[in-house]
Amino acid sequence: MYIIGIAGGTGSGKTTVVKKIMEALNGESVALVPQDSYYNDNTHLTMEERRKINYDHPDAFDWKLLRKQISDLREGRAIEQPTYDYITSNRMPETVHVEPCEVIIIEGIMALYRKDMRDLMDLKIFVDTDSDIRLIRNIMRDTVERGRTTQMVVDRYLSVLKPMHEEFVEPTKRYADLIIPEGGCNEQAIDIMRTYIRHRLRP
């Protein structure tokens, strides 16, 4: 099994990079483990209390469950991956059944934050994109998919996303084996990455 960790700021283009990796491994067994699925279970909190949570802080994630399920996959055991609803700010009752695969991709803003998680990875990637581009992408995504107004996104970016990125996400760049500037738009870097992964998976 080959485990790839992909980190980077919100709106950096991580999803595009993941998509291109999976396209490059067409025909191979690949499973995606999005870190966003592992936000803490907030069922015991009211909606008002949930809205006050800083979801861009490391404490917002259920690291114990994430690490356990990655370990289970490594040891050949299937998992029931949690799902998360951004509208209710809570886990959904449904889970996603994930079988052990040849390649596991862990993707999220803090995928490289914890050493115990990095130690499970064979390849660590950081997607590095300018802050203004990330902000624009956040506005486009959150207004369409998460029911937020443009002003809400901008206010959240200035008060939460930007300081949390600088404190917790940006420093993890030093742990990356490969840094991809401009995310999915950097075809040269992605081509190098695809070639490397194919080489490592070659029997």
GROMACS elastic network, one bead per residue, 0.5 to 0.9 nm:
[ bonds ]
;  ai    aj funct       b0    kb
    1    73     6  0.89198   500
    1    74     6  0.67414   500
    1   100     6  0.84371   500
    1   101     6  0.68359   500
    1   103     6  0.57552   500
    1   104     6  0.74541   500
    1   201     6  0.89530   500
    2    74     6  0.88832   500
    2   101     6  0.86272   500
    2   102     6  0.61568   500
    2   104     6  0.62985   500
    2   105     6  0.85736   500
    2   121     6  0.76049   500
    2   122     6  0.61087   500
    2   123     6  0.80929   500
    2   197     6  0.89816   500
    2   200     6  0.85102   500
    2   201     6  0.78154   500
    3    74     6  0.86752   500
    3   102     6  0.84923   500
    3   103     6  0.58255   500
    3   105     6  0.59474   500
    3   106     6  0.74907   500
    3   120     6  0.70956   500
    3   122     6  0.52652   500
    3   123     6  0.66261   500
    3   124     6  0.87281   500
    4   103     6  0.75190   500
    4   104     6  0.61915   500
    4   106     6  0.61159   500
    4   107     6  0.83261   500
    4   120     6  0.88996   500
    4   121     6  0.56268   500
    4   122     6  0.59592   500
    4   124     6  0.59069   500
    4   125     6  0.75347   500
    5   104     6  0.85065   500
    5   105     6  0.59131   500
    5   107     6  0.59706   500
    5   108     6  0.82601   500
    5   111     6  0.60363   500
    5   112     6  0.68230   500
    5   117     6  0.87750   500
    5   118     6  0.75920   500
    5   121     6  0.61998   500
    5   122     6  0.80222   500
    5   123     6  0.62917   500
    5   125     6  0.60073   500
    5   126     6  0.83568   500
    5   176     6  0.88746   500
    6    14     6  0.68709   500
    6    17     6  0.84990   500
    6    18     6  0.78825   500
    6   105     6  0.73095   500
    6   106     6  0.61391   500
    6   108     6  0.65007   500
    6   109     6  0.80746   500
    6   110     6  0.86978   500
    6   111     6  0.62146   500
    6   112     6  0.74801   500
    6   123     6  0.85545   500
    6   124     6  0.61522   500
    6   126     6  0.58080   500
    6   127     6  0.72396   500
    6   176     6  0.87727   500
    7    14     6  0.69821   500
    7   106     6  0.84400   500
    7   107     6  0.60809   500
    7   108     6  0.52806   500
    7   110     6  0.59228   500
    7   111     6  0.51173   500
    7   112     6  0.61349   500
    7   113     6  0.86523   500
    7   124     6  0.79892   500
    7   125     6  0.62512   500
    7   127     6  0.61827   500
    7   128     6  0.88350   500
    7   169     6  0.79329   500
    7   172     6  0.81249   500
    7   173     6  0.82051   500
    7   176     6  0.86509   500
    8    11     6  0.82461   500
    8    12     6  0.60126   500
    8    13     6  0.79992   500
    8    14     6  0.66464   500
    8   107     6  0.88506   500
    8   108     6  0.70818   500
    8   109     6  0.50483   500
    8   110     6  0.73534   500
    8   111     6  0.82478   500
    8   112     6  0.89149   500
    8   125     6  0.83938   500
    8   126     6  0.53328   500
    8   128     6  0.61063   500
    8   129     6  0.80715   500
    8   165     6  0.88348   500
    8   169     6  0.66580   500
    8   170     6  0.74250   500
    8   172     6  0.85254   500
    8   173     6  0.79766   500
    9    12     6  0.52774   500
    9    13     6  0.84258   500
    9    14     6  0.83020   500
    9   108     6  0.83935   500
    9   109     6  0.54219   500
    9   110     6  0.84206   500
    9   126     6  0.89260   500
    9   127     6  0.75692   500
    9   128     6  0.74187   500
    9   129     6  0.77089   500
    9   131     6  0.85363   500
    9   134     6  0.75114   500
    9   161     6  0.86787   500
    9   165     6  0.63806   500
    9   169     6  0.64395   500
    9   170     6  0.74454   500
   10    13     6  0.79982   500
   10    14     6  0.82925   500
   10   108     6  0.84470   500
   10   109     6  0.63593   500
   10   134     6  0.65526   500
   10   135     6  0.83166   500
   10   137     6  0.85330   500
   10   138     6  0.71451   500
   10   161     6  0.79181   500
   10   165     6  0.83175   500
   11    14     6  0.74759   500
   11    15     6  0.87543   500
   11   129     6  0.81888   500
   11   131     6  0.88297   500
   11   133     6  0.76553   500
   11   135     6  0.69809   500
   11   136     6  0.80844   500
   11   137     6  0.53794   500
   11   138     6  0.56276   500
   11   141     6  0.85324   500
   12    15     6  0.84607   500
   12   127     6  0.62173   500
   12   128     6  0.63266   500
   12   129     6  0.51119   500
   12   130     6  0.78035   500
   12   131     6  0.83259   500
   12   133     6  0.77273   500
   12   134     6  0.54737   500
   12   137     6  0.80953   500
   12   182     6  0.72469   500
   12   183     6  0.60901   500
   12   184     6  0.86783   500
   13    16     6  0.53248   500
   13    17     6  0.64581   500
   13    18     6  0.87910   500
   13   127     6  0.68356   500
   13   128     6  0.83740   500
   13   129     6  0.76321   500
   13   134     6  0.82570   500
   13   137     6  0.88640   500
   13   182     6  0.74376   500
   13   184     6  0.57515   500
   13   185     6  0.83582   500
   14    17     6  0.51203   500
   14    18     6  0.61774   500
   14    19     6  0.86055   500
   14   107     6  0.72589   500
   14   108     6  0.77123   500
   14   109     6  0.86224   500
   14   126     6  0.84347   500
   14   127     6  0.61622   500
   14   183     6  0.65158   500
   14   184     6  0.74396   500
   15    18     6  0.50434   500
   15    19     6  0.61329   500
   15    20     6  0.86845   500
   15   107     6  0.79555   500
   15   183     6  0.89134   500
   15   184     6  0.82325   500
   16    19     6  0.50172   500
   16    20     6  0.62580   500
   16    21     6  0.86633   500
   16   183     6  0.72530   500
   16   184     6  0.51587   500
   16   185     6  0.85890   500
   17    20     6  0.51682   500
   17    21     6  0.62320   500
   17    22     6  0.86720   500
   17   127     6  0.81028   500
   17   180     6  0.89340   500
   17   183     6  0.64462   500
   17   184     6  0.51205   500
   17   185     6  0.88507   500
   17   190     6  0.73930   500
   18    21     6  0.51111   500
   18    22     6  0.62245   500
   18    23     6  0.85811   500
   18    32     6  0.84241   500
   18   105     6  0.77089   500
   18   107     6  0.77626   500
   18   184     6  0.87838   500
   19    22     6  0.51700   500
   19    23     6  0.61309   500
   19    24     6  0.86082   500
   19   184     6  0.89526   500
   20    24     6  0.60583   500
   20    25     6  0.85939   500
   20   184     6  0.78259   500
   20   190     6  0.76964   500
   20   194     6  0.83038   500
   21    24     6  0.50514   500
   21    25     6  0.63122   500
   21    26     6  0.88054   500
   21   190     6  0.80225   500
   21   193     6  0.81071   500
   21   194     6  0.63810   500
   21   197     6  0.86211   500
   22    25     6  0.50731   500
   22    26     6  0.63555   500
   22    28     6  0.84907   500
   22    30     6  0.69102   500
   22    31     6  0.89007   500
   23    26     6  0.51801   500
   23    27     6  0.88632   500
   24    27     6  0.89286   500
   24    28     6  0.89985   500
   24   194     6  0.62236   500
   24   195     6  0.87440   500
   24   198     6  0.81800   500
   25    28     6  0.52762   500
   25    29     6  0.78879   500
   25    30     6  0.76179   500
   25   194     6  0.81104   500
   25   197     6  0.85884   500
   25   198     6  0.74466   500
   26    29     6  0.82694   500
   26    30     6  0.87672   500
   27    30     6  0.87970   500
   28   101     6  0.86484   500
   28   102     6  0.72575   500
   28   103     6  0.79269   500
   29   100     6  0.86687   500
   29   101     6  0.51640   500
   29   102     6  0.51965   500
   29   103     6  0.61905   500
   29   104     6  0.86449   500
   30   100     6  0.87534   500
   30   101     6  0.56176   500
   30   102     6  0.61704   500
   30   104     6  0.58634   500
   30   105     6  0.75105   500
   31    98     6  0.71227   500
   31    99     6  0.77384   500
   31   100     6  0.76591   500
   31   101     6  0.61097   500
   31   102     6  0.81753   500
   31   103     6  0.63340   500
   31   105     6  0.62631   500
   31   106     6  0.88107   500
   32    98     6  0.86482   500
   32   103     6  0.85923   500
   32   104     6  0.59698   500
   32   106     6  0.62822   500
   32   107     6  0.75061   500
   33    36     6  0.87707   500
   33    37     6  0.78554   500
   33    66     6  0.88147   500
   33    70     6  0.83655   500
   33    81     6  0.79264   500
   33    98     6  0.88421   500
   33   104     6  0.71283   500
   33   105     6  0.58692   500
   33   107     6  0.63791   500
   33   108     6  0.88504   500
   34    37     6  0.57353   500
   34    38     6  0.76955   500
   34   105     6  0.79442   500
   34   106     6  0.58036   500
   34   108     6  0.60553   500
   35    38     6  0.54375   500
   35    39     6  0.75821   500
   35    61     6  0.80652   500
   35    66     6  0.77685   500
   35   106     6  0.67522   500
   35   107     6  0.57707   500
   35   109     6  0.77072   500
   35   110     6  0.78385   500
   35   111     6  0.69581   500
   36    39     6  0.59647   500
   36    61     6  0.81211   500
   36    83     6  0.82992   500
   36    84     6  0.71554   500
   36   107     6  0.83165   500
   36   108     6  0.65292   500
   36   109     6  0.85674   500
   37    40     6  0.89295   500
   37    61     6  0.89164   500
   37    81     6  0.74344   500
   37    82     6  0.56568   500
   37    84     6  0.52755   500
   37    85     6  0.87959   500
   37    91     6  0.78852   500
   38    41     6  0.83519   500
   38    60     6  0.87204   500
   38    61     6  0.57415   500
   38    62     6  0.55172   500
   38    63     6  0.74737   500
   38    65     6  0.74575   500
   38    66     6  0.64132   500
   38    81     6  0.83210   500
   38    82     6  0.65760   500
   38    83     6  0.75627   500
   38    84     6  0.75824   500
   38    91     6  0.84301   500
   39    42     6  0.85368   500
   39    55     6  0.78744   500
   39    59     6  0.89992   500
   39    60     6  0.57559   500
   39    62     6  0.56691   500
   39    63     6  0.86161   500
   39    82     6  0.89482   500
   39    83     6  0.89426   500
   39    84     6  0.72949   500
   39    90     6  0.77704   500
   39    91     6  0.75299   500
   40    59     6  0.85155   500
   40    60     6  0.59225   500
   40    61     6  0.52245   500
   40    63     6  0.87279   500
   40    90     6  0.77022   500
   40    91     6  0.76652   500
   41    44     6  0.80057   500
   41    61     6  0.89790   500
   41    62     6  0.80001   500
   41    84     6  0.89981   500
   41    90     6  0.60933   500
   41    91     6  0.56886   500
   42    45     6  0.54540   500
   42    46     6  0.82735   500
   42    50     6  0.69410   500
   42    89     6  0.76124   500
   42    90     6  0.54922   500
   42    91     6  0.72228   500
   43    46     6  0.77321   500
   43    90     6  0.65865   500
   43    91     6  0.76422   500
   45    48     6  0.80220   500
   45    49     6  0.58473   500
   45    50     6  0.62193   500
   46    49     6  0.51326   500
   46    50     6  0.62169   500
   46    51     6  0.87218   500
   47    50     6  0.50165   500
   47    51     6  0.62536   500
   47    52     6  0.88785   500
   47    88     6  0.71287   500
   47    89     6  0.76379   500
   48    51     6  0.52703   500
   48    52     6  0.67439   500
   49    52     6  0.53297   500
   49    53     6  0.69380   500
   50    53     6  0.54194   500
   50    54     6  0.89339   500
   50    88     6  0.82751   500
   50    89     6  0.62163   500
   50    90     6  0.78849   500
   51    54     6  0.82063   500
   51    88     6  0.89281   500
   51    89     6  0.71772   500
   52    55     6  0.89458   500
   53    56     6  0.88091   500
   53    57     6  0.88635   500
   53    60     6  0.75187   500
   54    57     6  0.57276   500
   54    58     6  0.89473   500
   54    59     6  0.83721   500
   54    60     6  0.67952   500
   54   160     6  0.73949   500
   55    58     6  0.79116   500
   55    59     6  0.80964   500
   55    60     6  0.53103   500
   55    61     6  0.79872   500
   55   160     6  0.88562   500
   56    59     6  0.84781   500
   56    60     6  0.70480   500
   56   109     6  0.82131   500
   56   110     6  0.87943   500
   56   160     6  0.72213   500
   56   161     6  0.65700   500
   56   164     6  0.61278   500
   56   165     6  0.77794   500
   56   168     6  0.85999   500
   57    60     6  0.57101   500
   57    61     6  0.80187   500
   57   110     6  0.89893   500
   57   160     6  0.89917   500
   57   164     6  0.65391   500
   57   168     6  0.75097   500
   58    61     6  0.59747   500
   58    62     6  0.89879   500
   58    63     6  0.86860   500
   58   110     6  0.74443   500
   58   113     6  0.81838   500
   58   168     6  0.77244   500
   59    62     6  0.77897   500
   59    63     6  0.85865   500
   60    63     6  0.89781   500
   61    64     6  0.86962   500
   61    66     6  0.85260   500
   62    65     6  0.56379   500
   62    66     6  0.63948   500
   62    67     6  0.88007   500
   63    66     6  0.50240   500
   63    67     6  0.59956   500
   63    68     6  0.83894   500
   63   114     6  0.89434   500
   63   117     6  0.88248   500
   64    67     6  0.53791   500
   64    68     6  0.61190   500
   64    69     6  0.86650   500
   65    68     6  0.50654   500
   65    69     6  0.60937   500
   65    70     6  0.85829   500
   66    69     6  0.53246   500
   66    70     6  0.62488   500
   66    71     6  0.85784   500
   66    81     6  0.88961   500
   66   117     6  0.88264   500
   67    70     6  0.51884   500
   67    71     6  0.60836   500
   67    72     6  0.85286   500
   67   116     6  0.80176   500
   67   117     6  0.66441   500
   67   120     6  0.87802   500
   68    71     6  0.50529   500
   68    72     6  0.60742   500
   68    73     6  0.87025   500
   69    73     6  0.62366   500
   69    74     6  0.86067   500
   69    77     6  0.86755   500
   69    78     6  0.84110   500
   69    79     6  0.62132   500
   69    80     6  0.82999   500
   69    81     6  0.78451   500
   70    73     6  0.51445   500
   70    74     6  0.62667   500
   70    75     6  0.87074   500
   70    79     6  0.86174   500
   70   104     6  0.84836   500
   70   106     6  0.87432   500
   70   117     6  0.88296   500
   70   120     6  0.81081   500
   71    74     6  0.50217   500
   71    75     6  0.62515   500
   71    76     6  0.87460   500
   71    77     6  0.86224   500
   71   120     6  0.80151   500
   72    75     6  0.51202   500
   72    76     6  0.63543   500
   72    77     6  0.50559   500
   72    78     6  0.68961   500
   72    79     6  0.70808   500
   72   100     6  0.83136   500
   73    76     6  0.50923   500
   73    77     6  0.51222   500
   73    78     6  0.60089   500
   73    79     6  0.70356   500
   73    98     6  0.83973   500
   73    99     6  0.72399   500
   73   101     6  0.76698   500
   73   104     6  0.83968   500
   74    77     6  0.74082   500
   74   100     6  0.70420   500
   74   101     6  0.86416   500
   74   104     6  0.88623   500
   74   120     6  0.88763   500
   75   100     6  0.81699   500
   76    99     6  0.80528   500
   76   100     6  0.54705   500
   76   101     6  0.83652   500
   77    99     6  0.70994   500
   77   100     6  0.62668   500
   78    97     6  0.71644   500
   78    98     6  0.56309   500
   78   100     6  0.57086   500
   79    96     6  0.80172   500
   79    97     6  0.59108   500
   79    98     6  0.53205   500
   79    99     6  0.66429   500
   79   100     6  0.82246   500
   80    95     6  0.55708   500
   80    96     6  0.54018   500
   80    98     6  0.63159   500
   80    99     6  0.89930   500
   81    94     6  0.89166   500
   81    95     6  0.53204   500
   81    97     6  0.61792   500
   81    98     6  0.67661   500
   82    91     6  0.69800   500
   82    92     6  0.74088   500
   82    93     6  0.80658   500
   82    94     6  0.70847   500
   82    96     6  0.64559   500
   83    90     6  0.87939   500
   83    91     6  0.57409   500
   83    92     6  0.55554   500
   83    93     6  0.76599   500
   83    94     6  0.64847   500
   83    95     6  0.57082   500
   83    96     6  0.71531   500
   84    88     6  0.86904   500
   84    89     6  0.73986   500
   84    90     6  0.58751   500
   84    92     6  0.55240   500
   84    93     6  0.89688   500
   85    88     6  0.56967   500
   85    89     6  0.57062   500
   85    90     6  0.56094   500
   85    91     6  0.59640   500
   85    92     6  0.62071   500
   86    90     6  0.69742   500
   86    91     6  0.87664   500
   86   145     6  0.88343   500
   86   146     6  0.63870   500
   87    90     6  0.80426   500
   87   146     6  0.63074   500
   87   147     6  0.74457   500
   88    91     6  0.82457   500
   88    92     6  0.89345   500
   91    94     6  0.84172   500
   92    95     6  0.76120   500
   98   101     6  0.85724   500
  100   103     6  0.84616   500
  100   104     6  0.80988   500
  101   104     6  0.64473   500
  102   201     6  0.85493   500
  103   201     6  0.88403   500
  106   111     6  0.66088   500
  106   121     6  0.87657   500
  107   110     6  0.82939   500
  107   111     6  0.60104   500
  108   111     6  0.50066   500
  108   112     6  0.84484   500
  109   112     6  0.80485   500
  109   113     6  0.85135   500
  109   165     6  0.84888   500
  109   168     6  0.89663   500
  109   169     6  0.64020   500
  110   114     6  0.78648   500
  110   168     6  0.74526   500
  110   169     6  0.59727   500
  110   172     6  0.78038   500
  111   114     6  0.75520   500
  111   117     6  0.74769   500
  111   118     6  0.78300   500
  111   124     6  0.88301   500
  111   169     6  0.89663   500
  111   172     6  0.87808   500
  112   115     6  0.74003   500
  112   117     6  0.69470   500
  112   118     6  0.57778   500
  112   124     6  0.73504   500
  112   125     6  0.84695   500
  112   126     6  0.83345   500
  112   169     6  0.83022   500
  112   172     6  0.58919   500
  112   173     6  0.80816   500
  112   175     6  0.70291   500
  112   176     6  0.77583   500
  113   117     6  0.77275   500
  113   118     6  0.76810   500
  113   168     6  0.72723   500
  113   169     6  0.72041   500
  113   171     6  0.85039   500
  113   172     6  0.58869   500
  113   175     6  0.87391   500
  114   117     6  0.53986   500
  114   118     6  0.63415   500
  114   119     6  0.87435   500
  115   119     6  0.60175   500
  115   120     6  0.87837   500
  116   119     6  0.52323   500
  116   120     6  0.68967   500
  117   120     6  0.53901   500
  117   121     6  0.70310   500
  118   121     6  0.52648   500
  118   122     6  0.83705   500
  118   123     6  0.88811   500
  118   124     6  0.75460   500
  118   175     6  0.83366   500
  119   122     6  0.80298   500
  121   124     6  0.65970   500
  123   176     6  0.79457   500
  123   177     6  0.64346   500
  123   178     6  0.80386   500
  123   197     6  0.87611   500
  124   175     6  0.72766   500
  124   177     6  0.51937   500
  124   178     6  0.65521   500
  124   179     6  0.87422   500
  125   173     6  0.82793   500
  125   175     6  0.85034   500
  125   176     6  0.51262   500
  125   177     6  0.59916   500
  125   179     6  0.58067   500
  125   180     6  0.73685   500
  126   172     6  0.79797   500
  126   173     6  0.58428   500
  126   174     6  0.88188   500
  126   175     6  0.84538   500
  126   176     6  0.57409   500
  126   177     6  0.80704   500
  126   178     6  0.64470   500
  126   180     6  0.62437   500
  126   181     6  0.84691   500
  126   183     6  0.88894   500
  127   173     6  0.85415   500
  127   178     6  0.86139   500
  127   179     6  0.59321   500
  127   181     6  0.61010   500
  127   182     6  0.70854   500
  127   183     6  0.53060   500
  127   184     6  0.85237   500
  128   170     6  0.86771   500
  128   173     6  0.83086   500
  128   179     6  0.66990   500
  128   180     6  0.58406   500
  128   182     6  0.58619   500
  128   183     6  0.63431   500
  129   132     6  0.85668   500
  129   133     6  0.69425   500
  129   134     6  0.67295   500
  129   180     6  0.83729   500
  129   181     6  0.58143   500
  129   183     6  0.63221   500
  130   133     6  0.55306   500
  130   134     6  0.64176   500
  130   135     6  0.88460   500
  130   181     6  0.86146   500
  130   182     6  0.73229   500
  131   134     6  0.50067   500
  131   135     6  0.61290   500
  131   136     6  0.87094   500
  131   162     6  0.83443   500
  132   135     6  0.50955   500
  132   136     6  0.63425   500
  132   137     6  0.87092   500
  133   136     6  0.51837   500
  133   137     6  0.62499   500
  133   138     6  0.86007   500
  134   137     6  0.51141   500
  134   138     6  0.61018   500
  134   139     6  0.86828   500
  135   138     6  0.50061   500
  135   139     6  0.62549   500
  135   140     6  0.87028   500
  135   153     6  0.84471   500
  135   154     6  0.76973   500
  135   157     6  0.72581   500
  136   139     6  0.51520   500
  136   140     6  0.62848   500
  136   141     6  0.86573   500
  137   140     6  0.50974   500
  137   141     6  0.60721   500
  137   142     6  0.84436   500
  138   141     6  0.51714   500
  138   142     6  0.58045   500
  138   143     6  0.82158   500
  138   153     6  0.71638   500
  138   154     6  0.87647   500
  138   157     6  0.85701   500
  139   142     6  0.54640   500
  139   143     6  0.59494   500
  139   144     6  0.84227   500
  139   148     6  0.85263   500
  139   149     6  0.81840   500
  139   150     6  0.59723   500
  139   151     6  0.88917   500
  139   153     6  0.59001   500
  139   154     6  0.74280   500
  140   143     6  0.57778   500
  140   144     6  0.64451   500
  140   145     6  0.85673   500
  140   150     6  0.84288   500
  141   144     6  0.53972   500
  141   145     6  0.57279   500
  141   146     6  0.73686   500
  142   145     6  0.52331   500
  142   147     6  0.64565   500
  142   148     6  0.57025   500
  142   149     6  0.78111   500
  142   150     6  0.82117   500
  142   153     6  0.70465   500
  143   146     6  0.59995   500
  143   147     6  0.54333   500
  143   149     6  0.55415   500
  143   150     6  0.64462   500
  143   153     6  0.78353   500
  144   147     6  0.63454   500
  144   148     6  0.76891   500
  145   148     6  0.81758   500
  148   151     6  0.81696   500
  148   152     6  0.60297   500
  148   153     6  0.65860   500
  149   152     6  0.51246   500
  149   153     6  0.64064   500
  149   154     6  0.87803   500
  150   153     6  0.51844   500
  150   154     6  0.62578   500
  150   155     6  0.86212   500
  151   154     6  0.51198   500
  151   155     6  0.60101   500
  151   156     6  0.84397   500
  152   155     6  0.52049   500
  152   156     6  0.60676   500
  152   157     6  0.84952   500
  153   156     6  0.51411   500
  153   157     6  0.60218   500
  153   158     6  0.87092   500
  154   157     6  0.50142   500
  154   158     6  0.62813   500
  154   159     6  0.86352   500
  155   158     6  0.53403   500
  155   159     6  0.61235   500
  155   160     6  0.82042   500
  156   159     6  0.52373   500
  156   160     6  0.53957   500
  156   161     6  0.63827   500
  156   162     6  0.85576   500
  157   160     6  0.55289   500
  157   162     6  0.56235   500
  157   163     6  0.84554   500
  158   161     6  0.64139   500
  158   162     6  0.56464   500
  158   163     6  0.74718   500
  159   162     6  0.69096   500
  159   163     6  0.69701   500
  159   164     6  0.88412   500
  160   163     6  0.57395   500
  160   164     6  0.59071   500
  160   165     6  0.83241   500
  161   164     6  0.52677   500
  161   165     6  0.58329   500
  161   166     6  0.85409   500
  162   165     6  0.51520   500
  162   166     6  0.62671   500
  162   167     6  0.86966   500
  163   166     6  0.51665   500
  163   167     6  0.61546   500
  163   168     6  0.85062   500
  164   167     6  0.50897   500
  164   168     6  0.57167   500
  164   169     6  0.70858   500
  164   170     6  0.89436   500
  165   168     6  0.55095   500
  165   170     6  0.58255   500
  165   171     6  0.85888   500
  166   169     6  0.61811   500
  166   170     6  0.53375   500
  166   171     6  0.72237   500
  167   170     6  0.68414   500
  167   171     6  0.69590   500
  168   171     6  0.61989   500
  168   172     6  0.71972   500
  169   172     6  0.55991   500
  169   173     6  0.75446   500
  170   173     6  0.57431   500
  170   174     6  0.84988   500
  171   174     6  0.63646   500
  171   175     6  0.83412   500
  172   175     6  0.55357   500
  172   176     6  0.72518   500
  173   176     6  0.54589   500
  173   177     6  0.89445   500
  173   179     6  0.74445   500
  174   177     6  0.83780   500
  175   178     6  0.89698   500
  176   179     6  0.64033   500
  178   189     6  0.87428   500
  178   193     6  0.80317   500
  179   189     6  0.83413   500
  180   183     6  0.57040   500
  180   184     6  0.81965   500
  180   186     6  0.69828   500
  180   189     6  0.60554   500
  180   190     6  0.74587   500
  181   184     6  0.85966   500
  181   185     6  0.83982   500
  181   186     6  0.66298   500
  181   189     6  0.80611   500
  182   185     6  0.57737   500
  182   186     6  0.58752   500
  183   186     6  0.59600   500
  183   187     6  0.88383   500
  183   189     6  0.89423   500
  183   190     6  0.85672   500
  184   187     6  0.69136   500
  184   189     6  0.89864   500
  184   190     6  0.73814   500
  185   188     6  0.88852   500
  185   190     6  0.86454   500
  186   189     6  0.56223   500
  186   190     6  0.63270   500
  186   191     6  0.86880   500
  187   190     6  0.50640   500
  187   191     6  0.59511   500
  187   192     6  0.86071   500
  188   191     6  0.51574   500
  188   192     6  0.63728   500
  188   193     6  0.87001   500
  189   192     6  0.51461   500
  189   193     6  0.62001   500
  189   194     6  0.86798   500
  190   194     6  0.60752   500
  190   195     6  0.85478   500
  191   194     6  0.51005   500
  191   195     6  0.61630   500
  191   196     6  0.85654   500
  192   195     6  0.51930   500
  192   196     6  0.61541   500
  192   197     6  0.86782   500
  193   196     6  0.51373   500
  193   197     6  0.62001   500
  193   198     6  0.86201   500
  194   197     6  0.52133   500
  194   198     6  0.61238   500
  194   199     6  0.85210   500
  195   198     6  0.52205   500
  195   199     6  0.61218   500
  195   200     6  0.86945   500
  196   199     6  0.51019   500
  196   200     6  0.62570   500
  196   201     6  0.87190   500
  197   200     6  0.51087   500
  197   201     6  0.62329   500
  197   202     6  0.86313   500
  198   201     6  0.51463   500
  198   202     6  0.61107   500
  199   202     6  0.52060   500
  199   203     6  0.87614   500
  200   203     6  0.82769   500
